[in-house]
């Protein structure tokens, strides 16, 4: 319908009004970037604000952390069997 905007979470509606607000797409990119580099303070704050408001992004963050942990265990798997 014309004039109706689909919103996946409250963050996207607030995003245009507040400077630290990020979209879910931007936050997923920050979560992944955080694996490779330290985020600047503004990005860290934006990430925290978004995680408090959004339901989906904390789930994605937990999934990324689970994958990182699993990859660390997998890398060490061969080293444990060689001894």
C-alpha positions in Angstrom: 0.0 0.0 0.0 1.3 3.5 -0.7 2.5 5.4 2.3 3.1 2.3 4.5 6.7 1.5 5.3 7.6 -2.1 6.3 9.8 -2.0 9.4 11.7 -5.2 10.6 12.5 -3.7 14.0 11.9 -0.4 15.9 15.5 0.6 15.1 14.8 1.2 11.4 12.0 3.7 12.3 14.3 5.6 14.7 17.4 5.5 12.5 16.6 8.6 10.6 16.2 10.6 13.8 19.2 9.7 15.9 22.9 10.0 14.9 24.0 6.8 16.5 21.3 4.6 15.1 22.3 2.0 12.5 20.2 -0.4 10.4 20.3 -4.1 10.9 22.3 -4.4 7.8 24.9 -2.0 9.0 25.0 -3.7 12.4 25.7 -7.1 10.9 28.6 -5.6 9.0 29.9 -4.1 12.2 29.6 -7.4 14.1 31.6 -9.1 11.3 34.1 -6.3 11.1 34.7 -6.5 14.9 36.2 -9.9 14.3 39.0 -8.4 12.3 39.6 -5.0 13.8 38.9 -2.8 16.8 35.8 -0.6 16.2 36.0 3.2 16.8 34.1 4.4 19.9 31.2 5.8 17.8 30.7 2.5 16.1 30.9 0.6 19.4 28.2 2.9 20.9 26.0 2.5 17.8 26.3 -1.3 18.0 25.4 -1.3 21.7 22.4 1.0 21.2 21.1 -1.2 18.4 21.5 -4.4 20.3 19.4 -3.1 23.1 16.5 -2.2 20.8 16.6 -5.0 18.2 15.5 -8.6 18.7 17.2 -10.2 15.6 20.7 -8.7 15.8 21.7 -10.1 19.2 20.8 -13.5 17.8 23.0 -13.0 14.8 25.8 -11.8 17.2 25.5 -15.0 19.2 25.6 -17.1 16.0 28.9 -15.3 14.9 30.4 -16.0 18.4 29.4 -19.6 18.2 31.0 -20.0 14.8 34.2 -18.3 16.0 34.4 -20.7 19.0 33.7 -23.7 16.8 36.4 -22.6 14.3 39.0 -22.3 17.1 38.2 -25.8 18.3 38.4 -27.2 14.8 41.8 -25.6 14.2 43.1 -27.2 17.4 41.5 -30.6 16.6 44.4 -31.9 14.4 47.0 -30.7 16.9 45.4 -32.8 19.7 45.4 -36.0 17.6 49.1 -35.7 16.6 50.4 -36.3 20.1 
